[in-house]
Amino acid sequence: MAQEDTGVYVFCGTQTDRNDDFRTVEVEGEERELFTIRYKDAAIVAAVVPMKIYAPKKENLIMHQTVVSTVMKEKDAVIPISFGNVFKSKDDVKVLLEKLYPQFETLFPEIKGKFELGLKVIGKQEWLESIVKDDPELQKMAESVKGKSEDAGYYDRIKLGSAMQNVFKALTQKIEEDIYQPLANISTAAKSNEPQSEKMLLNAAFLVDSEHDQAFDDKVNQLHEEWKDKVDFKYTGPWAAYNFVNIRLNIE
């Protein structure tokens, strides 16, 4: 039987002064031992795996996130590493860690005791439709394109589309003022990302200190009560600080 060609899959970085035991991870149906590769007070959590490209399918993404979450339960300074990075050897990872150490050294105090929470705000269909129906100018423009051929109604449709974009932009600004900003004010850092769908009015990430976790949750619940008839909240976390850490791995 041919010997398995293996590599070292890296999950995250952490601050530690010892060889921590994070037990095992199941990689595509097989248990693999987790271990740390250390340099000074920093370490990368890794596992020996078959050397190949790992597709970002659901079970693989869950595998990666499960390990990061396990480390977060035991360590209060965890630096996330993106999915799918496999190196040829432990020595290669050690060299990488030594190169990254100046960045890690800066990041550890910035993220210590903090985690990321995500909030997506999605407009309810009925509410969005009611806004259009209650706008006489939009209704007038919508009526003007009814029954017209594609060529005849071309410019009217452009005007209607532009007006709809303006309405949606006003809605997103309102959500930013009423939901995003109050949460940003009680976070260490906040980031508003591009929406992932037409009805998504906010796609935000917040870096929250564990000491302010309850206050942040309370604020999210309060805002949800105020907006629940108009929008749905998708509140997720805690995650490692993916949106607030910019580490680029260079695999040679």
Order of alpha helices (4+ residues) and beta strands (2+ residues): beta-beta-beta-beta-alpha-beta-beta-alpha-beta-alpha-alpha-alpha-alpha-beta-beta-alpha-beta
